[in-house]
Amino acid sequence: MRLKRIKLNSSFRSLHSGFELNFIDNKPEHYSEVNPYCLVGKNGSGKSNLLELLAFIFYNLELRCLGFFPKIFDKMDANYQIPELSTKKRDETYPKSYELEYYVKGNLIKVIKNDGADEEIYQNDVLLKGLKDNKDSILPKFIIGYSSGENEILSLPFFKMRFIQYDEYLKYLSDESPYSSPESRMV
């Protein structure tokens, strides 16, 4: 996967509405080459908030593509937020409107999230309807999060996915079904 662009259309933590970052301008020629992105800046400049934003987006995409979904999530709304939280708390915690573009397996993927609506996902400018059927072509093989310092907020989507993986494993055990590995890509 190669990130192309991210844009916020609403504020998220220290990143203000209109924040845009272009990772690359053109389609990368070599997907297999290691070309890491390095975020460098002063404390409080938004490096961790950008990583948290990306983790949140991929966590939500992962939730929408999972075949196994724990029953506890039935109590959550379409934005995967806990309904009991106040509106103010939600506004501080979740991005409401954003655009993300990235390349995976030679395809340009665009994720567009507008306030109050589910994400729209485009593959090579075609709107996808069945996300579960297309998950292998729109999601990277793995989503790995790393921060050089302690960052509980960045880790949260990864911890939540571990609980989902545990519930998935427990279901396979109780059904006495064969189990090989978690469905989730977040590690």
N, C-alpha and C positions, 0 to 999 in steps of 0.2 A: 504494500500500500504506500502511496505517496500523497501526502496532503497537498492540496493546491491552494485553497483559499478558505478563510473563515470570516464571517461578518456578523456582528451583533446588531439587531434591529431594535433591541431593548437593552437596558443596562443589566449587567450581571456582576455583582460584587464591585470591584474597583474598575471594571471595564465598562465604559459608557456606551450608550446607544450610538451607532455609527462606527464603532471600532472595527477595523478591517485589517487583516494580515494576509498578504499573498506569500505563500511558501515557495511556489514556483510559478513562472509565467506560462510555460508551455508544457505540453505532454512530455513526461520523462521518457528518454529513449531506452534506458536500461533499468528495469524494475528490480533486477537481482543485485545490483550494486548497492553497497551500504553507503548511504549518504545521510547521516543523521542530522537532525535539526538541533541546534543548541540555543537555548533561551538564556540570554545573559542580560543582566540589568541590576540596578540597585534594589535593595529591599523595599517592598511596597510598590514596585513598578508594574505588577500584574502578571508576572511569570507563572506563579502557582495558579492564579485565577484562570489563565488560559488553559493550563493542563486540566484543571477541574472542569472547565467548560467542555473540553474534548472528551473527558471521561464520562461526563453526564450524557452527552450526545450519544456516544457509542453504547452506553448502558441502556438508554431508552431504545435504540435501534435493536440491540440484542433482545430486550424484553419483547419487542413486537415480532421478532422472528423465532422465538423459542417455541418448540412443540410442547414442552412441559412447562406448566405455569402453576405455581403453588396456589392453593385455595385462599391463603391470606391476601393475595393480591386482588381478589375479587372485591375487597373493601376499598381499593384505591381507585382514584379517578383516571381519566384518559391520559393525564399527564404524569401518571405514576407518582402522585403526591398523596400524602396522607390527608384525608378530608378534614380531620379534626384540627389541623393546624390553621391558624388564622390567616387571612388573606395577606396581611403585612408580612408574616413570617415566610409565606410561600414566595412573595415577591423578592425577598432577600436571598432565598435559597435556590431557586430554579430560574434558568433563562427562559423567557417567554417567547422570544422571537429571534431567529438566527438563520444563517445560511452556511452550509459547509459543502465544500467540493473536494473530492479526492479521487485518485485513480486506484483501482484494484482489478487485478487480472485483465489489464488492458482496457477496462471500461471506465468512463468518467461517471462518477456517482455524485449527484447533487441532492442534498437534504435541505428542505426548506420548511421551517417551522414558523407559523404565524401564531400570535397570541390567541389562546382559546381553541386552537385546532391541532389535530394530529400532524405529525411530520408528513410531508409529501416527499417521496423518494423517486428520483429520476435516474435511469440508467441510459447513458448516451442520449439525453434529452427526451426519453420516452418515460412517461409516468407509469410507475409500477403499481399494480393492484394487489397481487398476492405476494406479500413480503416473505412469508414462510417458504413459498415455492422458489423464491429467488435469493434466499439468504447466502448461498455459496458464491453467487456472482456479485453481491453488493457489499458483503462484509469481509474484512481481512481475515486470514486464517487465525491470527491471534491479535489480541489487543492487550498490550503490556503497559502498565503505568509505573513510572519511577520518579521519585523526587529525592534530591540529595539531603533534604532535611525532613524533620517530622512534619507530616501534613495529613492530618486525620480526614480532612474533607476530600482530598484527592483519593484516599484509600477507600472511602465509603462505598462507591459503586462496585468496587472489586470485592469488598466484604459482603455486600448484599448478594452479589452473584454467587459467592461461595455458599451462602445459605440456600439459595435456589438449587445449586448443584447437590447439596446435601439432601434436600427434600426429594430431588429427582432420584438420587441413589437409594434413598429410603423406600420410595415407591417401587422401584425395581426389585428391591429385596422383598418387600411385602407381597408383591405380585409373583415372586419367584421367577422373574424374567431375566434373561441374560443381560449383563451390563458391561460395556467396554470402557466408556469414558464419558465425561460430562458433555452435554450439548453446547454449553457456553464457550465462547472464545476469549473471555476476559480472564487474564491471569495476572 
